[in-house]
Amino acid sequence: MYRNIKTLFPLDPPSTDEEIRAAALQFVRKISGTVKPAKANEGAFGRAVEEIAEAAGRMLRALETKVPAKTREEEAARARARFAARRS
């Protein structure tokens, strides 16, 4: 569940709001220790996801780099290679 947080910078095209929110959701799941919060905690859980997604989006838009942006295809190929190496 927690390995789904992907590197979101520097990518070409830039990370989408959906990708940022998905990473925020995984982060909140990790630190809360739960995939689905109890009814009493849904509000706090949802607010945390939204606040973290907003903060992460602001940070990603503000970051600067001198290295060339990576493509999603390159990153996917690297992930497949890492997975294959772990299975060997």
Rosetta constraint file for C-alpha pairs under 8 A:
AtomPair CA 1 CA 26 HARMONIC 7.51 0.50
AtomPair CA 2 CA 26 HARMONIC 6.08 0.50
AtomPair CA 2 CA 27 HARMONIC 7.59 0.50
AtomPair CA 2 CA 29 HARMONIC 7.90 0.50
AtomPair CA 2 CA 30 HARMONIC 6.41 0.50
AtomPair CA 4 CA 23 HARMONIC 7.35 0.50
AtomPair CA 4 CA 26 HARMONIC 6.98 0.50
AtomPair CA 5 CA 22 HARMONIC 7.69 0.50
AtomPair CA 5 CA 23 HARMONIC 5.02 0.50
AtomPair CA 5 CA 26 HARMONIC 6.38 0.50
AtomPair CA 5 CA 27 HARMONIC 7.50 0.50
AtomPair CA 6 CA 23 HARMONIC 6.97 0.50
AtomPair CA 8 CA 14 HARMONIC 7.74 0.50
AtomPair CA 8 CA 15 HARMONIC 5.75 0.50
AtomPair CA 8 CA 19 HARMONIC 7.82 0.50
AtomPair CA 8 CA 20 HARMONIC 7.52 0.50
AtomPair CA 8 CA 60 HARMONIC 7.79 0.50
AtomPair CA 9 CA 14 HARMONIC 7.42 0.50
AtomPair CA 9 CA 15 HARMONIC 7.28 0.50
AtomPair CA 9 CA 60 HARMONIC 6.79 0.50
AtomPair CA 9 CA 69 HARMONIC 7.82 0.50
AtomPair CA 10 CA 14 HARMONIC 7.12 0.50
AtomPair CA 10 CA 65 HARMONIC 7.55 0.50
AtomPair CA 10 CA 68 HARMONIC 7.70 0.50
AtomPair CA 10 CA 69 HARMONIC 4.90 0.50
AtomPair CA 10 CA 70 HARMONIC 6.09 0.50
AtomPair CA 11 CA 15 HARMONIC 6.59 0.50
AtomPair CA 11 CA 69 HARMONIC 4.94 0.50
AtomPair CA 11 CA 70 HARMONIC 4.77 0.50
AtomPair CA 11 CA 71 HARMONIC 5.66 0.50
AtomPair CA 11 CA 72 HARMONIC 6.90 0.50
AtomPair CA 12 CA 69 HARMONIC 5.55 0.50
AtomPair CA 12 CA 70 HARMONIC 5.95 0.50
AtomPair CA 12 CA 71 HARMONIC 5.26 0.50
AtomPair CA 12 CA 72 HARMONIC 7.27 0.50
AtomPair CA 13 CA 71 HARMONIC 7.36 0.50
AtomPair CA 15 CA 19 HARMONIC 6.17 0.50
AtomPair CA 15 CA 20 HARMONIC 6.84 0.50
AtomPair CA 16 CA 20 HARMONIC 6.35 0.50
AtomPair CA 17 CA 21 HARMONIC 6.06 0.50
AtomPair CA 17 CA 57 HARMONIC 7.36 0.50
AtomPair CA 18 CA 22 HARMONIC 6.08 0.50
AtomPair CA 19 CA 23 HARMONIC 6.29 0.50
AtomPair CA 20 CA 24 HARMONIC 6.24 0.50
AtomPair CA 20 CA 53 HARMONIC 5.80 0.50
AtomPair CA 20 CA 56 HARMONIC 6.91 0.50
AtomPair CA 20 CA 57 HARMONIC 6.60 0.50
AtomPair CA 21 CA 25 HARMONIC 6.10 0.50
AtomPair CA 21 CA 49 HARMONIC 7.09 0.50
AtomPair CA 21 CA 50 HARMONIC 7.25 0.50
AtomPair CA 21 CA 53 HARMONIC 5.04 0.50
AtomPair CA 22 CA 26 HARMONIC 6.28 0.50
AtomPair CA 23 CA 27 HARMONIC 6.16 0.50
AtomPair CA 23 CA 53 HARMONIC 7.73 0.50
AtomPair CA 24 CA 28 HARMONIC 6.20 0.50
AtomPair CA 24 CA 49 HARMONIC 5.42 0.50
AtomPair CA 24 CA 50 HARMONIC 7.61 0.50
AtomPair CA 24 CA 52 HARMONIC 5.71 0.50
AtomPair CA 24 CA 53 HARMONIC 5.27 0.50
AtomPair CA 24 CA 56 HARMONIC 7.87 0.50
AtomPair CA 25 CA 29 HARMONIC 6.11 0.50
AtomPair CA 25 CA 49 HARMONIC 5.39 0.50
AtomPair CA 26 CA 30 HARMONIC 6.12 0.50
AtomPair CA 27 CA 31 HARMONIC 6.30 0.50
AtomPair CA 28 CA 32 HARMONIC 5.87 0.50
AtomPair CA 28 CA 45 HARMONIC 7.27 0.50
AtomPair CA 28 CA 48 HARMONIC 6.95 0.50
AtomPair CA 28 CA 49 HARMONIC 6.28 0.50
AtomPair CA 29 CA 33 HARMONIC 5.75 0.50
AtomPair CA 29 CA 34 HARMONIC 5.31 0.50
AtomPair CA 29 CA 35 HARMONIC 5.35 0.50
AtomPair CA 29 CA 36 HARMONIC 7.86 0.50
AtomPair CA 30 CA 34 HARMONIC 7.01 0.50
AtomPair CA 37 CA 41 HARMONIC 5.71 0.50
AtomPair CA 37 CA 42 HARMONIC 5.63 0.50
AtomPair CA 37 CA 45 HARMONIC 6.91 0.50
AtomPair CA 38 CA 42 HARMONIC 6.27 0.50
AtomPair CA 41 CA 45 HARMONIC 6.06 0.50
AtomPair CA 42 CA 46 HARMONIC 5.99 0.50
AtomPair CA 43 CA 47 HARMONIC 6.09 0.50
AtomPair CA 44 CA 48 HARMONIC 6.07 0.50
AtomPair CA 45 CA 49 HARMONIC 6.37 0.50
AtomPair CA 46 CA 50 HARMONIC 6.30 0.50
AtomPair CA 47 CA 51 HARMONIC 6.02 0.50
AtomPair CA 48 CA 52 HARMONIC 5.99 0.50
AtomPair CA 49 CA 53 HARMONIC 6.02 0.50
AtomPair CA 50 CA 54 HARMONIC 6.14 0.50
AtomPair CA 51 CA 55 HARMONIC 6.19 0.50
AtomPair CA 52 CA 56 HARMONIC 5.94 0.50
AtomPair CA 53 CA 57 HARMONIC 6.01 0.50
AtomPair CA 54 CA 58 HARMONIC 6.26 0.50
AtomPair CA 55 CA 59 HARMONIC 6.20 0.50
AtomPair CA 56 CA 60 HARMONIC 6.07 0.50
AtomPair CA 57 CA 61 HARMONIC 6.17 0.50
AtomPair CA 58 CA 62 HARMONIC 6.23 0.50
AtomPair CA 59 CA 63 HARMONIC 6.18 0.50
AtomPair CA 70 CA 74 HARMONIC 6.62 0.50
AtomPair CA 70 CA 75 HARMONIC 7.08 0.50
AtomPair CA 71 CA 75 HARMONIC 6.47 0.50
AtomPair CA 72 CA 76 HARMONIC 6.04 0.50
AtomPair CA 73 CA 77 HARMONIC 6.15 0.50
AtomPair CA 74 CA 78 HARMONIC 6.28 0.50
AtomPair CA 75 CA 79 HARMONIC 6.19 0.50
AtomPair CA 76 CA 80 HARMONIC 6.17 0.50
AtomPair CA 77 CA 81 HARMONIC 6.20 0.50
AtomPair CA 78 CA 82 HARMONIC 6.20 0.50
AtomPair CA 79 CA 83 HARMONIC 6.13 0.50
AtomPair CA 80 CA 84 HARMONIC 6.10 0.50
AtomPair CA 81 CA 85 HARMONIC 6.14 0.50
AtomPair CA 82 CA 86 HARMONIC 6.27 0.50
AtomPair CA 83 CA 87 HARMONIC 6.37 0.50
AtomPair CA 84 CA 88 HARMONIC 6.35 0.50
